[in-house]
Amino acid sequence: MTLLEIMVVGVLGLAGVGMYGLLISRNLIKIVVSLQVLVKGAMLALIAAGYASGHINLAQSMAVTVIVADTVVAVIGLALAIQVRRRFGTLDVKELATLQK
């Protein structure tokens, strides 16, 4: 297997695991973690596309940008999950959907 084929398998694996976690999980923290795995797959896809097209430096700089944005999203998502847990006492998305004012 070539390096590009290995990266494609990695992209599909990470995207599959992330999507499965998003679809199955009801816990807010698990949803944030699944989203992180999914974004890592997208970042690997960016690097694989840059490697395939010969623009690896551009792909790496885009990957660094994705890492920064992804970290901000994770921190805000986890902070919101903590506040939801403190206020409502649960992290279950289905229970939160039934709450009323």
Rosetta blueprint (number, residue, H / E / L):
1 M L
2 T L
3 L H
4 L H
5 E H
6 I H
7 M H
8 V H
9 V H
10 G H
11 V H
12 L H
13 G H
14 L H
15 A H
16 G H
17 V H
18 G H
19 M H
20 Y H
21 G H
22 L H
23 L H
24 I H
25 S L
26 R L
27 N E
28 L H
29 I H
30 K H
31 I H
32 V H
33 V H
34 S H
35 L H
36 Q H
37 V H
38 L H
39 V H
40 K H
41 G H
42 A H
43 M H
44 L H
45 A H
46 L H
47 I H
48 A H
49 A H
50 G H
51 Y H
52 A H
53 S H
54 G L
55 H L
56 I H
57 N H
58 L H
59 A H
60 Q H
61 S H
62 M H
63 A H
64 V H
65 T H
66 V H
67 I H
68 V H
69 A H
70 D H
71 T H
72 V H
73 V H
74 A H
75 V H
76 I H
77 G H
78 L H
79 A H
80 L H
81 A H
82 I H
83 Q H
84 V H
85 R H
86 R H
87 R H
88 F H
89 G L
90 T L
91 L L
92 D E
93 V H
94 K H
95 E H
96 L H
97 A H
98 T L
99 L L
100 Q L
101 K L
